[in-house]
Each structure stands twice: as structure tokens, then as C-alpha cells.
């Protein structure tokens, strides 16, 4: 019977340790940013919004598109994010036709950072590179909270400690042999 009790504490200790390791990962959520700039524009437009911590651009919904006129003149399009300092480019593509923003291959990963602005820009001879932007939404992946040191709750630490104390007789017996 004593062996079963000790084995039970050992199993509980391992399960709790694994639970602690897995449980401290931040859950991902989506932060939608509505395009608040002009419906059609050329060259460059920037929108700002309240700061949040982001990991990637996971999708764009709506009818927003970019294109080159004439189709023989390529346009290079850039999507940049900012946090008050220099912008970070997260997407660049050259096109000779019309391309919906929603057709970009997602996710567009970038270094985890706090962002508060989004800039769309292009280089082309045509004055209108972006069309139908009203209603376009940029969906960023963000953890529920900015990364911080994980702090386990006291009850979890008590259970983990109990499991470790339960392992002591088992380990002592191993070393006595």
C-alpha cells in the first residue's frame, strides 16, 4: 500500500510540473484594426490606434486592394508597422495587376513588439495604388497579455510542493540500495 501512495504522489508531482510548464503560455487572441484612412490613396498613408503587443498579421478582410496602372508598369507595395519610432516593414510585393489585400499569404510573422500605427505605401507611376479601403480590417495576432514572468498561484505551488515531498521517500530508498 505504501508503494502505491508514494507512486501516486510521484505521478501527481509530474503532472503538476507539466501543467505548470504548459499553462504559462499566453493564449493568442486577434486584435482587429479597422482602416480609418482614405478609401483611395497613392504613395503613402498611415493610421494610428491605441498601442498593443502583436506577434503577426493573421489576415486582412474587406475589399481593399492594390494595383498598378497601366499593367505594364509594376507597383511595389509595402505594409509597415510602427511603435512611435522607425517603421518595420512586414510585407513587400511587386505587382503588375490588381491584387486584393486579403489574398496575401498569412500569417505575416514579425518580431513580437508593441505597435500603434500601420502604414501602407507604394512606388509606382500611377497616382492610385490602393482602392476600396473603407471597411478593410487588419487582424493582428496578440497574446492576451504582454509577455511577463509567469507567477504561479499559491495553490498550484502547494500542490507541486506536496508532490515533491511525496517523492522524497521514494528517492531516499533508491539511494540507500
FIVOVEX-200106 format. One record per residue: residue number from 1; residue in three letters; z, x, y of N, C-alpha, C in turn. Coordinates in steps of 0.1 Angstrom, whole numbers, plus 5000, padded with zeros to 4 digits. Example, Ala and Ser with C-alpha at 12.3 -4.5 7.8 and 13.67 -1.06 7.14 Angstrom:
// residues 2
ATOM  domar  pagu   n_Z   n_X   n_Y  ca_Z  ca_X  ca_Y   c_Z   c_X   c_Y
ATOM      1   ALA  5078  5132  4943  5078  5123  4955  5078  5132  4967
ATOM      2   SER  5071  5128  4978  5071  5137  4989  5079  5129  5000
END
This chain:
// residues 177
ATOM  domar  pagu   n_Z   n_X   n_Y  ca_Z  ca_X  ca_Y   c_Z   c_X   c_Y
ATOM      1   UNK  5000  5008  4988  5000  5000  5000  5000  5009  5013
ATOM      2   UNK  5008  5020  5012  5009  5028  5024  4995  5034  5027
ATOM      3   UNK  4987  5038  5017  4974  5043  5019  4965  5033  5026
ATOM      4   UNK  4966  5020  5022  4957  5010  5029  4961  5009  5044
ATOM      5   UNK  4974  5009  5047  4978  5007  5060  4973  5019  5069
ATOM      6   UNK  4975  5031  5064  4970  5043  5071  4955  5042  5073
ATOM      7   UNK  4948  5039  5062  4933  5038  5063  4929  5027  5074
ATOM      8   UNK  4937  5016  5074  4934  5006  5084  4936  5011  5098
ATOM      9   UNK  4946  5019  5101  4948  5024  5114  4937  5034  5117
ATOM     10   UNK  4933  5042  5108  4922  5051  5110  4909  5044  5114
ATOM     11   UNK  4906  5034  5106  4894  5026  5110  4895  5020  5123
ATOM     12   UNK  4907  5014  5127  4908  5008  5140  4907  5019  5151
ATOM     13   UNK  4912  5031  5149  4911  5041  5159  4896  5045  5161
ATOM     14   UNK  4888  5046  5150  4874  5050  5151  4867  5039  5158
ATOM     15   UNK  4869  5026  5154  4862  5015  5161  4865  5014  5175
ATOM     16   UNK  4877  5016  5179  4881  5016  5194  4874  5028  5201
ATOM     17   UNK  4874  5039  5195  4868  5051  5202  4853  5048  5204
ATOM     18   UNK  4846  5043  5194  4832  5040  5196  4830  5029  5206
ATOM     19   UNK  4839  5019  5206  4838  5008  5216  4840  5013  5230
ATOM     20   UNK  4849  5023  5232  4851  5029  5245  4838  5036  5249
ATOM     21   UNK  4832  5044  5241  4820  5051  5244  4808  5042  5248
ATOM     22   UNK  4806  5032  5240  4795  5022  5242  4798  5013  5254
ATOM     23   UNK  4811  5009  5255  4814  4999  5265  4814  5003  5279
ATOM     24   UNK  4813  5016  5282  4814  5021  5296  4800  5023  5302
ATOM     25   UNK  4790  5019  5295  4776  5020  5301  4775  5008  5310
ATOM     26   UNK  4769  5011  5322  4767  5000  5331  4756  4991  5327
ATOM     27   UNK  4758  4978  5327  4748  4968  5324  4738  4968  5335
ATOM     28   UNK  4725  4967  5331  4714  4967  5341  4712  4953  5346
ATOM     29   UNK  4708  4952  5358  4705  4939  5364  4693  4941  5373
ATOM     30   UNK  4687  4930  5377  4675  4931  5386  4678  4927  5400
ATOM     31   UNK  4674  4935  5409  4675  4932  5424  4662  4929  5429
ATOM     32   UNK  4659  4916  5432  4646  4912  5438  4646  4915  5453
ATOM     33   UNK  4635  4921  5458  4633  4923  5472  4621  4916  5476
ATOM     34   UNK  4622  4906  5485  4611  4898  5489  4604  4906  5500
ATOM     35   UNK  4590  4906  5500  4583  4913  5510  4584  4905  5523
ATOM     36   UNK  4589  4911  5533  4592  4904  5546  4582  4910  5557
ATOM     37   UNK  4573  4918  5553  4564  4924  5563  4552  4915  5564
ATOM     38   UNK  4541  4919  5571  4530  4911  5573  4522  4907  5560
ATOM     39   UNK  4515  4896  5561  4507  4892  5550  4495  4901  5546
ATOM     40   UNK  4489  4906  5557  4478  4916  5555  4481  4928  5565
ATOM     41   UNK  4478  4940  5560  4480  4951  5569  4473  4963  5563
ATOM     42   UNK  4471  4973  5571  4465  4986  5567  4474  4997  5571
ATOM     43   UNK  4470  5008  5566  4477  5021  5568  4491  5022  5563
ATOM     44   UNK  4501  5016  5570  4515  5017  5565  4524  5006  5571
ATOM     45   UNK  4532  5000  5563  4542  4991  5567  4555  4993  5559
ATOM     46   UNK  4566  4992  5566  4579  4995  5560  4588  4982  5562
ATOM     47   UNK  4595  4978  5552  4605  4968  5553  4619  4974  5550
ATOM     48   UNK  4629  4968  5555  4643  4973  5553  4651  4962  5547
ATOM     49   UNK  4662  4965  5540  4670  4955  5534  4684  4961  5532
ATOM     50   UNK  4694  4953  5528  4707  4959  5525  4707  4969  5514
ATOM     51   UNK  4714  4980  5515  4714  4991  5506  4719  4986  5492
ATOM     52   UNK  4713  4992  5481  4718  4990  5468  4713  5002  5460
ATOM     53   UNK  4720  5004  5448  4717  5015  5439  4707  5011  5429
ATOM     54   UNK  4696  5018  5428  4685  5014  5419  4681  5026  5410
ATOM     55   UNK  4675  5022  5398  4670  5031  5388  4655  5031  5386
ATOM     56   UNK  4649  5020  5388  4634  5019  5386  4629  5006  5393
ATOM     57   UNK  4616  5006  5394  4609  4994  5399  4604  4988  5386
ATOM     58   UNK  4609  4976  5382  4606  4970  5369  4595  4960  5370
ATOM     59   UNK  4590  4956  5381  4579  4946  5382  4577  4941  5396
ATOM     60   UNK  4565  4936  5398  4561  4930  5411  4555  4917  5408
ATOM     61   UNK  4560  4906  5414  4554  4893  5412  4548  4888  5425
ATOM     62   UNK  4539  4878  5424  4533  4873  5436  4518  4877  5436
ATOM     63   UNK  4512  4874  5447  4497  4875  5448  4493  4888  5456
ATOM     64   UNK  4503  4896  5460  4499  4908  5467  4489  4917  5460
ATOM     65   UNK  4480  4923  5467  4470  4932  5461  4466  4943  5471
ATOM     66   UNK  4460  4953  5466  4454  4963  5475  4440  4966  5470
ATOM     67   UNK  4431  4970  5480  4418  4973  5476  4411  4982  5486
ATOM     68   UNK  4398  4985  5483  4390  4994  5492  4378  4986  5495
ATOM     69   UNK  4374  4987  5508  4361  4981  5513  4353  4993  5520
ATOM     70   UNK  4341  4995  5518  4334  4990  5506  4339  4996  5494
ATOM     71   UNK  4334  4991  5482  4339  4996  5469  4335  5011  5467
ATOM     72   UNK  4325  5015  5474  4321  5029  5473  4331  5039  5480
ATOM     73   UNK  4340  5034  5488  4349  5043  5495  4363  5041  5488
ATOM     74   UNK  4368  5050  5481  4381  5049  5475  4393  5048  5485
ATOM     75   UNK  4403  5040  5481  4415  5039  5488  4426  5044  5480
ATOM     76   UNK  4435  5053  5485  4447  5057  5478  4459  5050  5483
ATOM     77   UNK  4466  5044  5474  4477  5035  5478  4490  5042  5473
ATOM     78   UNK  4501  5041  5482  4514  5047  5479  4525  5036  5480
ATOM     79   UNK  4534  5037  5471  4547  5029  5472  4558  5039  5473
ATOM     80   UNK  4566  5038  5484  4577  5048  5487  4590  5040  5489
ATOM     81   UNK  4601  5046  5485  4614  5040  5487  4622  5050  5496
ATOM     82   UNK  4631  5044  5504  4639  5052  5513  4653  5048  5513
ATOM     83   UNK  4661  5058  5519  4676  5055  5520  4681  5061  5533
ATOM     84   UNK  4673  5060  5543  4677  5065  5556  4671  5079  5560
ATOM     85   UNK  4668  5086  5549  4662  5100  5551  4647  5099  5548
ATOM     86   UNK  4642  5110  5543  4628  5110  5539  4625  5100  5528
ATOM     87   UNK  4613  5095  5528  4609  5086  5517  4606  5093  5504
ATOM     88   UNK  4608  5086  5493  4605  5092  5480  4593  5084  5474
ATOM     89   UNK  4582  5090  5471  4571  5083  5465  4574  5080  5451
ATOM     90   UNK  4571  5067  5447  4574  5063  5433  4561  5059  5427
ATOM     91   UNK  4550  5057  5434  4537  5052  5429  4526  5056  5437
ATOM     92   UNK  4515  5062  5431  4503  5065  5438  4491  5062  5429
ATOM     93   UNK  4481  5055  5435  4469  5052  5427  4457  5051  5437
ATOM     94   UNK  4446  5056  5432  4433  5056  5439  4425  5045  5433
ATOM     95   UNK  4419  5036  5441  4411  5025  5436  4398  5024  5444
ATOM     96   UNK  4388  5019  5438  4375  5016  5445  4373  5001  5445
ATOM     97   UNK  4382  4993  5440  4381  4979  5439  4393  4972  5444
ATOM     98   UNK  4395  4960  5439  4407  4952  5443  4417  4952  5431
ATOM     99   UNK  4430  4955  5433  4439  4956  5423  4452  4948  5427
ATOM    100   UNK  4456  4939  5418  4469  4932  5421  4481  4941  5420
ATOM    101   UNK  4491  4940  5428  4502  4949  5427  4510  4946  5414
ATOM    102   UNK  4509  4934  5409  4515  4930  5396  4509  4937  5384
ATOM    103   UNK  4498  4943  5385  4491  4950  5374  4495  4965  5372
ATOM    104   UNK  4504  4970  5381  4509  4983  5380  4517  4984  5366
ATOM    105   UNK  4516  4995  5360  4523  4997  5347  4538  4999  5350
ATOM    106   UNK  4546  4991  5345  4561  4991  5347  4568  4995  5335
ATOM    107   UNK  4580  5000  5336  4587  5003  5348  4582  5016  5354
ATOM    108   UNK  4584  5016  5368  4582  5029  5375  4595  5035  5377
ATOM    109   UNK  4598  5045  5369  4611  5052  5370  4612  5062  5381
ATOM    110   UNK  4624  5063  5387  4627  5073  5397  4641  5077  5396
ATOM    111   UNK  4645  5088  5402  4659  5093  5401  4668  5082  5407
ATOM    112   UNK  4679  5079  5400  4688  5069  5405  4692  5073  5419
ATOM    113   UNK  4692  5063  5428  4695  5065  5442  4698  5052  5449
ATOM    114   UNK  4705  5053  5460  4707  5042  5469  4695  5040  5477
ATOM    115   UNK  4689  5028  5478  4678  5026  5486  4680  5014  5496
ATOM    116   UNK  4673  5015  5508  4674  5004  5517  4661  5002  5524
ATOM    117   UNK  4650  5008  5520  4637  5005  5526  4626  5007  5516
ATOM    118   UNK  4615  5000  5518  4603  5001  5509  4591  5002  5519
ATOM    119   UNK  4582  5012  5516  4571  5014  5524  4558  5014  5515
ATOM    120   UNK  4548  5006  5520  4535  5005  5514  4526  5012  5523
ATOM    121   UNK  4518  5021  5518  4508  5028  5527  4495  5031  5519
ATOM    122   UNK  4485  5034  5527  4472  5037  5520  4464  5046  5529
ATOM    123   UNK  4454  5053  5523  4445  5060  5531  4431  5055  5527
ATOM    124   UNK  4423  5051  5537  4410  5045  5535  4403  5043  5548
ATOM    125   UNK  4390  5042  5548  4382  5039  5560  4383  5025  5563
ATOM    126   UNK  4387  5016  5554  4388  5002  5556  4401  4998  5563
ATOM    127   UNK  4401  4989  5573  4413  4986  5580  4423  4977  5572
ATOM    128   UNK  4418  4970  5562  4427  4961  5554  4428  4965  5540
ATOM    129   UNK  4439  4973  5537  4441  4977  5523  4450  4967  5515
ATOM    130   UNK  4459  4960  5522  4468  4951  5515  4466  4937  5519
ATOM    131   UNK  4465  4928  5509  4462  4914  5512  4472  4905  5505
ATOM    132   UNK  4474  4893  5510  4482  4882  5503  4496  4887  5499
ATOM    133   UNK  4503  4894  5508  4516  4899  5506  4527  4889  5507
ATOM    134   UNK  4525  4878  5514  4535  4868  5515  4539  4863  5501
ATOM    135   UNK  4552  4862  5498  4557  4857  5486  4557  4868  5475
ATOM    136   UNK  4553  4880  5478  4554  4891  5468  4568  4896  5467
ATOM    137   UNK  4573  4898  5455  4587  4902  5452  4586  4915  5444
ATOM    138   UNK  4594  4925  5448  4596  4938  5441  4609  4937  5434
ATOM    139   UNK  4608  4939  5421  4620  4938  5412  4625  4951  5408
ATOM    140   UNK  4637  4956  5414  4642  4968  5410  4653  4967  5400
ATOM    141   UNK  4654  4976  5391  4665  4976  5381  4677  4984  5387
ATOM    142   UNK  4688  4978  5386  4700  4983  5392  4712  4980  5383
ATOM    143   UNK  4721  4990  5381  4733  4987  5373  4742  4977  5381
ATOM    144   UNK  4750  4970  5374  4759  4960  5381  4767  4967  5392
ATOM    145   UNK  4771  4979  5390  4779  4987  5399  4773  5001  5400
ATOM    146   UNK  4775  5008  5412  4771  5022  5412  4778  5030  5402
ATOM    147   UNK  4773  5040  5397  4780  5048  5386  4793  5054  5392
ATOM    148   UNK  4803  5052  5385  4816  5058  5389  4823  5062  5376
ATOM    149   UNK  4833  5069  5377  4841  5073  5365  4846  5060  5358
ATOM    150   UNK  4844  5059  5345  4849  5047  5338  4864  5048  5337
ATOM    151   UNK  4871  5037  5340  4885  5036  5339  4889  5026  5328
ATOM    152   UNK  4894  5030  5317  4897  5020  5307  4909  5012  5310
ATOM    153   UNK  4909  5000  5306  4921  4991  5309  4933  4995  5300
ATOM    154   UNK  4945  4993  5305  4957  4998  5298  4958  4993  5283
ATOM    155   UNK  4954  4981  5281  4955  4975  5267  4946  4983  5257
ATOM    156   UNK  4934  4987  5262  4925  4995  5254  4931  5008  5250
ATOM    157   UNK  4937  5014  5260  4943  5027  5258  4955  5026  5248
ATOM    158   UNK  4962  5015  5249  4974  5013  5240  4968  5012  5226
ATOM    159   UNK  4958  5004  5224  4952  5003  5210  4947  5016  5205
ATOM    160   UNK  4940  5023  5214  4934  5036  5209  4945  5046  5206
ATOM    161   UNK  4956  5046  5214  4968  5054  5211  4974  5050  5198
ATOM    162   UNK  4976  5037  5195  4982  5033  5183  4973  5037  5171
ATOM    163   UNK  4960  5037  5172  4951  5041  5161  4953  5056  5159
ATOM    164   UNK  4954  5064  5170  4955  5078  5168  4969  5082  5162
ATOM    165   UNK  4980  5074  5166  4993  5077  5160  4992  5073  5145
ATOM    166   UNK  4985  5063  5141  4984  5059  5127  4976  5070  5119
ATOM    167   UNK  4968  5078  5126  4961  5089  5119  4970  5101  5116
ATOM    168   UNK  4981  5103  5123  4989  5115  5122  4994  5117  5108
ATOM    169   UNK  5000  5107  5101  5005  5109  5087  4993  5113  5078
ATOM    170   UNK  4982  5107  5080  4970  5110  5071  4966  5125  5073
ATOM    171   UNK  4965  5129  5086  4961  5143  5088  4972  5153  5083
ATOM    172   UNK  4985  5149  5085  4995  5158  5080  4994  5161  5065
ATOM    173   UNK  4992  5150  5058  4991  5151  5044  4979  5159  5040
ATOM    174   UNK  4968  5159  5047  4956  5167  5044  4960  5182  5046
ATOM    175   UNK  4967  5185  5056  4970  5199  5059  4981  5205  5050
ATOM    176   UNK  4990  5196  5044  5001  5201  5035  4995  5205  5022
ATOM    177   UNK  4984  5200  5018  4978  5203  5005  4973  5216  5004
END
